[in-house]
Amino acid sequence: MAEIINLRQARKNKARQDKERKAETNRAAFGRTKAEKQKQKHEADKLERHLDGHQLDKSPPDEDKT
């Protein structure tokens, strides 16, 4: 025989689980200290400067057009 469940309680449990999952993602996104945010921004800026410094020029060489 199948197990009898209360649908109202099942819906509430599912809603609680969904809410907890959303809270966990929000904690990961917004639950950082100011120092952690600054460190991540500094690392991203450093990487961008590093990549920009190693970029090759795509412009053609200057030629005399006389």
MARMIKE-589656 format. One record per atom (N, C-alpha, C): atom name; residue in one letter; x, y negated, z negated; residue number from 1. Coordinates in steps of 0.1 Angstrom, whole numbers, plus 5000, padded with zeros to 4 digits. Layout:
N
{atome:CA; residu:A; x:X; y:Y; z:Z; num:NUM}
...
// end
This chain:
66
{atome:N; residu:M; x:5008; y:5012; z:5000; num:1}
{atome:CA; residu:M; x:5000; y:5000; z:5000; num:1}
{atome:C; residu:M; x:5009; y:4988; z:5000; num:1}
{atome:N; residu:A; x:5003; y:4977; z:5005; num:2}
{atome:CA; residu:A; x:5010; y:4964; z:5006; num:2}
{atome:C; residu:A; x:5010; y:4957; z:4993; num:2}
{atome:N; residu:E; x:5020; y:4949; z:4990; num:3}
{atome:CA; residu:E; x:5020; y:4942; z:4978; num:3}
{atome:C; residu:E; x:5011; y:4930; z:4979; num:3}
{atome:N; residu:I; x:5003; y:4927; z:4969; num:4}
{atome:CA; residu:I; x:4994; y:4916; z:4969; num:4}
{atome:C; residu:I; x:5001; y:4904; z:4964; num:4}
{atome:N; residu:I; x:5000; y:4893; z:4972; num:5}
{atome:CA; residu:I; x:5007; y:4880; z:4968; num:5}
{atome:C; residu:I; x:4997; y:4869; z:4968; num:5}
{atome:N; residu:N; x:5000; y:4859; z:4960; num:6}
{atome:CA; residu:N; x:4991; y:4847; z:4959; num:6}
{atome:C; residu:N; x:4997; y:4837; z:4970; num:6}
{atome:N; residu:L; x:4989; y:4834; z:4980; num:7}
{atome:CA; residu:L; x:4994; y:4826; z:4991; num:7}
{atome:C; residu:L; x:4997; y:4811; z:4986; num:7}
{atome:N; residu:R; x:4990; y:4807; z:4976; num:8}
{atome:CA; residu:R; x:4992; y:4793; z:4971; num:8}
{atome:C; residu:R; x:5006; y:4793; z:4965; num:8}
{atome:N; residu:Q; x:5009; y:4803; z:4957; num:9}
{atome:CA; residu:Q; x:5022; y:4804; z:4950; num:9}
{atome:C; residu:Q; x:5033; y:4806; z:4961; num:9}
{atome:N; residu:A; x:5031; y:4814; z:4971; num:10}
{atome:CA; residu:A; x:5041; y:4816; z:4982; num:10}
{atome:C; residu:A; x:5044; y:4803; z:4989; num:10}
{atome:N; residu:R; x:5033; y:4795; z:4992; num:11}
{atome:CA; residu:R; x:5036; y:4782; z:4999; num:11}
{atome:C; residu:R; x:5044; y:4773; z:4990; num:11}
{atome:N; residu:K; x:5040; y:4772; z:4977; num:12}
{atome:CA; residu:K; x:5048; y:4764; z:4968; num:12}
{atome:C; residu:K; x:5063; y:4768; z:4967; num:12}
{atome:N; residu:N; x:5065; y:4781; z:4966; num:13}
{atome:CA; residu:N; x:5079; y:4786; z:4966; num:13}
{atome:C; residu:N; x:5087; y:4783; z:4978; num:13}
{atome:N; residu:K; x:5080; y:4784; z:4990; num:14}
{atome:CA; residu:K; x:5086; y:4780; z:5002; num:14}
{atome:C; residu:K; x:5089; y:4765; z:5003; num:14}
{atome:N; residu:A; x:5080; y:4757; z:4998; num:15}
{atome:CA; residu:A; x:5083; y:4743; z:4998; num:15}
{atome:C; residu:A; x:5094; y:4739; z:4988; num:15}
{atome:N; residu:R; x:5095; y:4746; z:4977; num:16}
{atome:CA; residu:R; x:5106; y:4744; z:4968; num:16}
{atome:C; residu:R; x:5120; y:4747; z:4974; num:16}
{atome:N; residu:Q; x:5120; y:4758; z:4981; num:17}
{atome:CA; residu:Q; x:5132; y:4763; z:4988; num:17}
{atome:C; residu:Q; x:5136; y:4753; z:4999; num:17}
{atome:N; residu:D; x:5126; y:4748; z:5007; num:18}
{atome:CA; residu:D; x:5129; y:4738; z:5017; num:18}
{atome:C; residu:D; x:5135; y:4725; z:5011; num:18}
{atome:N; residu:K; x:5129; y:4721; z:5000; num:19}
{atome:CA; residu:K; x:5133; y:4709; z:4993; num:19}
{atome:C; residu:K; x:5147; y:4710; z:4988; num:19}
{atome:N; residu:E; x:5150; y:4722; z:4983; num:20}
{atome:CA; residu:E; x:5164; y:4724; z:4977; num:20}
{atome:C; residu:E; x:5174; y:4724; z:4988; num:20}
{atome:N; residu:R; x:5171; y:4730; z:5000; num:21}
{atome:CA; residu:R; x:5180; y:4730; z:5011; num:21}
{atome:C; residu:R; x:5183; y:4716; z:5016; num:21}
{atome:N; residu:K; x:5172; y:4708; z:5017; num:22}
{atome:CA; residu:K; x:5174; y:4694; z:5021; num:22}
{atome:C; residu:K; x:5182; y:4686; z:5011; num:22}
{atome:N; residu:A; x:5180; y:4689; z:4998; num:23}
{atome:CA; residu:A; x:5187; y:4682; z:4988; num:23}
{atome:C; residu:A; x:5202; y:4686; z:4989; num:23}
{atome:N; residu:E; x:5205; y:4698; z:4992; num:24}
{atome:CA; residu:E; x:5219; y:4702; z:4993; num:24}
{atome:C; residu:E; x:5226; y:4695; z:5005; num:24}
{atome:N; residu:T; x:5219; y:4694; z:5016; num:25}
{atome:CA; residu:T; x:5225; y:4687; z:5027; num:25}
{atome:C; residu:T; x:5227; y:4673; z:5024; num:25}
{atome:N; residu:N; x:5218; y:4666; z:5017; num:26}
{atome:CA; residu:N; x:5219; y:4652; z:5013; num:26}
{atome:C; residu:N; x:5231; y:4651; z:5003; num:26}
{atome:N; residu:R; x:5233; y:4660; z:4994; num:27}
{atome:CA; residu:R; x:5244; y:4659; z:4985; num:27}
{atome:C; residu:R; x:5257; y:4660; z:4992; num:27}
{atome:N; residu:A; x:5258; y:4668; z:5002; num:28}
{atome:CA; residu:A; x:5270; y:4669; z:5010; num:28}
{atome:C; residu:A; x:5273; y:4656; z:5018; num:28}
{atome:N; residu:A; x:5262; y:4650; z:5023; num:29}
{atome:CA; residu:A; x:5264; y:4638; z:5031; num:29}
{atome:C; residu:A; x:5266; y:4626; z:5023; num:29}
{atome:N; residu:F; x:5258; y:4624; z:5012; num:30}
{atome:CA; residu:F; x:5258; y:4611; z:5005; num:30}
{atome:C; residu:F; x:5265; y:4612; z:4991; num:30}
{atome:N; residu:G; x:5268; y:4624; z:4987; num:31}
{atome:CA; residu:G; x:5273; y:4626; z:4973; num:31}
{atome:C; residu:G; x:5288; y:4625; z:4972; num:31}
{atome:N; residu:R; x:5294; y:4616; z:4979; num:32}
{atome:CA; residu:R; x:5309; y:4614; z:4979; num:32}
{atome:C; residu:R; x:5312; y:4602; z:4971; num:32}
{atome:N; residu:T; x:5324; y:4602; z:4965; num:33}
{atome:CA; residu:T; x:5328; y:4590; z:4958; num:33}
{atome:C; residu:T; x:5333; y:4580; z:4967; num:33}
{atome:N; residu:K; x:5335; y:4567; z:4963; num:34}
{atome:CA; residu:K; x:5340; y:4557; z:4971; num:34}
{atome:C; residu:K; x:5354; y:4560; z:4976; num:34}
{atome:N; residu:A; x:5362; y:4566; z:4968; num:35}
{atome:CA; residu:A; x:5376; y:4569; z:4972; num:35}
{atome:C; residu:A; x:5376; y:4580; z:4983; num:35}
{atome:N; residu:E; x:5367; y:4590; z:4982; num:36}
{atome:CA; residu:E; x:5366; y:4600; z:4992; num:36}
{atome:C; residu:E; x:5362; y:4594; z:5005; num:36}
{atome:N; residu:K; x:5352; y:4585; z:5005; num:37}
{atome:CA; residu:K; x:5347; y:4578; z:5017; num:37}
{atome:C; residu:K; x:5359; y:4570; z:5024; num:37}
{atome:N; residu:Q; x:5366; y:4563; z:5015; num:38}
{atome:CA; residu:Q; x:5377; y:4555; z:5020; num:38}
{atome:C; residu:Q; x:5388; y:4563; z:5026; num:38}
{atome:N; residu:K; x:5391; y:4575; z:5020; num:39}
{atome:CA; residu:K; x:5401; y:4584; z:5024; num:39}
{atome:C; residu:K; x:5397; y:4589; z:5038; num:39}
{atome:N; residu:Q; x:5385; y:4594; z:5040; num:40}
{atome:CA; residu:Q; x:5380; y:4599; z:5052; num:40}
{atome:C; residu:Q; x:5381; y:4588; z:5063; num:40}
{atome:N; residu:K; x:5377; y:4576; z:5060; num:41}
{atome:CA; residu:K; x:5377; y:4565; z:5070; num:41}
{atome:C; residu:K; x:5392; y:4562; z:5074; num:41}
{atome:N; residu:H; x:5401; y:4562; z:5064; num:42}
{atome:CA; residu:H; x:5415; y:4560; z:5067; num:42}
{atome:C; residu:H; x:5421; y:4570; z:5076; num:42}
{atome:N; residu:E; x:5418; y:4583; z:5073; num:43}
{atome:CA; residu:E; x:5423; y:4594; z:5081; num:43}
{atome:C; residu:E; x:5417; y:4593; z:5096; num:43}
{atome:N; residu:A; x:5405; y:4590; z:5097; num:44}
{atome:CA; residu:A; x:5399; y:4588; z:5110; num:44}
{atome:C; residu:A; x:5405; y:4577; z:5118; num:44}
{atome:N; residu:D; x:5408; y:4565; z:5111; num:45}
{atome:CA; residu:D; x:5414; y:4554; z:5118; num:45}
{atome:C; residu:D; x:5429; y:4558; z:5122; num:45}
{atome:N; residu:K; x:5436; y:4565; z:5113; num:46}
{atome:CA; residu:K; x:5449; y:4569; z:5116; num:46}
{atome:C; residu:K; x:5450; y:4578; z:5128; num:46}
{atome:N; residu:L; x:5440; y:4588; z:5129; num:47}
{atome:CA; residu:L; x:5440; y:4597; z:5140; num:47}
{atome:C; residu:L; x:5437; y:4589; z:5153; num:47}
{atome:N; residu:E; x:5428; y:4580; z:5152; num:48}
{atome:CA; residu:E; x:5424; y:4572; z:5164; num:48}
{atome:C; residu:E; x:5436; y:4564; z:5169; num:48}
{atome:N; residu:R; x:5444; y:4557; z:5160; num:49}
{atome:CA; residu:R; x:5456; y:4550; z:5163; num:49}
{atome:C; residu:R; x:5466; y:4559; z:5170; num:49}
{atome:N; residu:H; x:5468; y:4571; z:5164; num:50}
{atome:CA; residu:H; x:5477; y:4581; z:5169; num:50}
{atome:C; residu:H; x:5474; y:4585; z:5183; num:50}
{atome:N; residu:L; x:5461; y:4587; z:5186; num:51}
{atome:CA; residu:L; x:5457; y:4592; z:5199; num:51}
{atome:C; residu:L; x:5459; y:4580; z:5209; num:51}
{atome:N; residu:D; x:5455; y:4568; z:5205; num:52}
{atome:CA; residu:D; x:5456; y:4556; z:5214; num:52}
{atome:C; residu:D; x:5471; y:4554; z:5217; num:52}
{atome:N; residu:G; x:5480; y:4556; z:5208; num:53}
{atome:CA; residu:G; x:5494; y:4554; z:5210; num:53}
{atome:C; residu:G; x:5500; y:4564; z:5220; num:53}
{atome:N; residu:H; x:5494; y:4575; z:5221; num:54}
{atome:CA; residu:H; x:5499; y:4585; z:5230; num:54}
{atome:C; residu:H; x:5492; y:4586; z:5243; num:54}
{atome:N; residu:Q; x:5483; y:4576; z:5246; num:55}
{atome:CA; residu:Q; x:5475; y:4576; z:5258; num:55}
{atome:C; residu:Q; x:5484; y:4572; z:5270; num:55}
{atome:N; residu:L; x:5483; y:4579; z:5281; num:56}
{atome:CA; residu:L; x:5490; y:4575; z:5293; num:56}
{atome:C; residu:L; x:5482; y:4565; z:5300; num:56}
{atome:N; residu:D; x:5490; y:4555; z:5306; num:57}
{atome:CA; residu:D; x:5484; y:4545; z:5315; num:57}
{atome:C; residu:D; x:5479; y:4551; z:5328; num:57}
{atome:N; residu:K; x:5467; y:4548; z:5332; num:58}
{atome:CA; residu:K; x:5462; y:4554; z:5345; num:58}
{atome:C; residu:K; x:5463; y:4544; z:5356; num:58}
{atome:N; residu:S; x:5469; y:4532; z:5353; num:59}
{atome:CA; residu:S; x:5470; y:4522; z:5363; num:59}
{atome:C; residu:S; x:5481; y:4525; z:5373; num:59}
{atome:N; residu:P; x:5479; y:4522; z:5386; num:60}
{atome:CA; residu:P; x:5490; y:4525; z:5396; num:60}
{atome:C; residu:P; x:5502; y:4516; z:5394; num:60}
{atome:N; residu:P; x:5514; y:4520; z:5398; num:61}
{atome:CA; residu:P; x:5525; y:4512; z:5396; num:61}
{atome:C; residu:P; x:5524; y:4499; z:5405; num:61}
{atome:N; residu:D; x:5530; y:4488; z:5400; num:62}
{atome:CA; residu:D; x:5530; y:4475; z:5407; num:62}
{atome:C; residu:D; x:5539; y:4477; z:5420; num:62}
{atome:N; residu:E; x:5534; y:4473; z:5431; num:63}
{atome:CA; residu:E; x:5541; y:4474; z:5443; num:63}
{atome:C; residu:E; x:5541; y:4460; z:5450; num:63}
{atome:N; residu:D; x:5551; y:4457; z:5457; num:64}
{atome:CA; residu:D; x:5552; y:4444; z:5464; num:64}
{atome:C; residu:D; x:5543; y:4446; z:5477; num:64}
{atome:N; residu:K; x:5534; y:4437; z:5478; num:65}
{atome:CA; residu:K; x:5525; y:4437; z:5489; num:65}
{atome:C; residu:K; x:5528; y:4425; z:5498; num:65}
{atome:N; residu:T; x:5539; y:4425; z:5504; num:66}
{atome:CA; residu:T; x:5543; y:4414; z:5513; num:66}
{atome:C; residu:T; x:5541; y:4417; z:5527; num:66}
// end
